[in-house]
Amino acid sequence: MNHEFDIFCHNITWLRKKHNYTKKEMANLLGISIGSLNKIERGQIPPRMTTEVLNQACKHFDIPIHSLFGAHLGE
């Protein structure tokens, strides 16, 4: 996997933990299954993931999309 996807996976996990969301809550917020969220948190991009996941994360956390891929959040 490429570096940007590694950063994305880290940042989704970081956002969930920073805001104290359960995996179920975060999956619902992103519009994905818990299984897909688990894959993301393990550093894998689910095969059916759409850009809507990115839109939902950016909208909910009020961050620009490039923040999900540019650098590790929280560092």
N, C-alpha and C positions, 0 to 999 in steps of 0.2 A: 504494500500500500504506500501511497506517497505521503510526504511530510504534511501537506495541508489536511489530508484526511485524518492523520494521527492527531493533529492539533484540534480538529473539529470534534473528534471522539473525546478527547481530554476535556474540551470546553463544555460539552453537553453534560458530562459527568460532574464537572466542577460546578456548573450552574445548578444542577439538581441538589447537590450537597450543600452549596452555599445558601440556598433558599429553603433548605430542610424539606424538600419534597420526597415523598416515597417514590419508589419506582413506578407504582401504579399511577400516582398523581402526575408524574412527569410524562409518562407514556400517554395519558389522556390529554394533557396539555399540548403535546406534540402531534397528537392524532395517530399514534402508532401503537402496536402491541407491546406488552412487557417483554416479550421475546425479542422484538426488534430493538428495544432500548437496551436489553442485556447485550445484544451483539455490539451495539454502538459503544457501550461501556467496556467491552472487551477489545475495542479497537477495530471492529469490523463494520463495514457499511452494508446494511441489509439490501438484498438485491432489488427489492421493490420500493425502496425509499424514494420519495419525491421531493421536489423543491418546497412543497407545502410545509414540510418539517422545518426547513430553514426559516420560512416566513413566519411560522407559528412561534419559533424560539425568539426570533428578532422582535416580533411584535410584543410578545408577552414580557420579555426582559428589557425591552426598550434599548436594543443595541443594534448597530449597523451590521449588515451581513458579513462584511469583511472581518469583523471582530471574531467571528466563529472560526475563521481559517488563518488569521494573521499571526497570532501569538497566543501562548497559553494565558488564559484569563487568571487573575489572581496572583500573578507573579510579578 
